[in-house]
Amino acid sequence: MVTDPASADGRLRWRCRRGMLELDIVLENFLDYGYSELTLDEQVAFEDLLNYSDQELLEYFLGHTKPESALIADVVQCIRNTPAY
């Protein structure tokens, strides 16, 4: 378990790097402006979401499909609602 916040942040940032620039931007923006507002359960769900394929993430973020898990769906909605800065 990572206990150093700087290490945890770096690890999450690295996991947000995807094969698609659009996903990099969306995920890193969320990490900067929305992640800290999540509950602990939602933060765990966000980390689980990073295990999904790029295509699945793109479909979720564009609103074309919805995750089966209600908690993951809530996190996707939080990501979609995060303003772009």
N, C-alpha and C positions, 0 to 999 in steps of 0.2 A: 504494500500500500504506500502511495506517495503522500508524504506529509508536508513537504515544502510547497507552498502555494506557487512559487515561481516555476518549480518543476512541473507541477500539475498543469499550470497554464501553458507552458511550452509543449507538454505532451498533447494537450487538447488542440492547440494550434496546429501541431504537426498532423494530427488525425483529421483536421478540417481541410487539409490540402488534398484535393481530389484530382482526377484526370481531366476535369472540365473547369475552365476558368470561371464560368458562371457560378458553379457550386462553391468554388473557393471564395468568391466574393460574398455570396449569401451567407455561408457558414461563418466566415471570419467576421463579417459585420454583426451577425447575431452574437458571436462570442464577445465582441467588444461592447455591444449595446443592449443585449437582452439576457444573456446567460446568467448573470448574477441575480436576476429577478426570479429565476426558477426555484422551486422547492427542491429539496434533496432528491426526492423521488423523480422529479422531472429532469434533474441534472443527470441522474443515472439513465433515464430514458433517452436523453440527448446522446449520451455516450453509446448506448445501444443503437441508436439511429445511425451513428457513424459507421456501423457495420453493414448497412444496406448498400446495394450497388448504386453507382452514379445514376443509372437510368431510373431506378426506383425513387431516389431522392428528387430527381428532376420532375418526375410525374407528381410526386407529393407537393413539391413547392409550387408547381404550376397549377395545382388544384385539379389535375386530371384524374387522379385516384386518391384514395384515402387509406391510411394504414389500418389494419385490422385491430390493433391494440388502441384502446381509447386513450391511454396515457401518451403513447407515441403520437397519436393524432393531435392531442392537445399541444405537444411540443412543436409539431409541424406548424400548427396554427400560430403559435407564439413566434416562430421563425418568420412566417409569412407576414405577421403584423409588425415586425421590427422595421422601423423607418430606415431607409438607406441614407447614410450620411456621407 
